[in-house]
Amino acid sequence: MKRTFVRLFLAFVLATSMSFAVQAQTLDEAARQAARQHNAKVLSAHTVQQGNQRVHVIKLLTEKGVVKTVRVRVKEK
């Protein structure tokens, strides 16, 4: 039970840190940077409002055929 919790916690921390690892101003910049960082192709990209923060949501296809979703906070001016 404890081992399962630790694994889930570590997976959550890793996913959260990867999601916001990149920060960019425009959706196009964020998509290009995420694709480079994950060595993947961009499948789709759009911007959503999450509370007081705008977030770019980018769907990627890795070389191994895995689909990943990356969330990038929009820098405030």
N, C-alpha and C positions, 0 to 999 in steps of 0.2 A: 504494500500500500504506500509506504513512504517512498520507495523507489519510483513508483508511478507518478506520484506528486512531483518529485524532483525533476523527472523527465518532462512532465507537462510544463512546469515552471520554466525550465531552461528553454524549451521550445518556444514558449510565449515571449521570453526575453529576447531570444534570437530573432524571432519574427518581427517584434516591435522595433528592435534596433535596425534591422535591415530595411524596414519599411520607410523609415525616416532618415536613412543614412545620407541621402542626397537632398540638398535644398536648391531650388532654382526658381527664377522669377516667372518665366513663360512656360506654357505647356509644352511647346516644341523643345525648349532647352531641357526641360525635365525628362521628356521622353528619350531624347538623344543620350543624355547622361545616364539614365537608368539602363538603357540598352547596352551602352559601353561597359558599365559597372558589372552587369550580369552576363555579359557576352551573349546577348539575346536579340531577337527581332521584336519590334513593337507590333502588337496585334491591334490594340486600341488605346485611346487616351482621352480623358475628359476631366473636367474640374467640378468638384462638388463643394458645398458649404457644410462644414462640420462644426456646429456651435458658432463661435466667433472666428473660426479659422477656415480659410479656403485651402483645399487639398487637391492636388492633381492625382488622379487614379490612372495608373498605367498598367496595361496587361501585356505581359511579355511571353515569348516562346523561346525557351533555352535550346541550346544545341542538342541536348538529350531528349527533347520533345516534351519537356515539362512546362506547363503554363503557370506563370507566377504573376501575382498582382502586387505592385509596388505603389505605396502612397507617399507623396512628396508634399511637404508643407510649402505653401507659397510665401515667399519672403514679403514682409511688409515694407513699404517704401518709407 
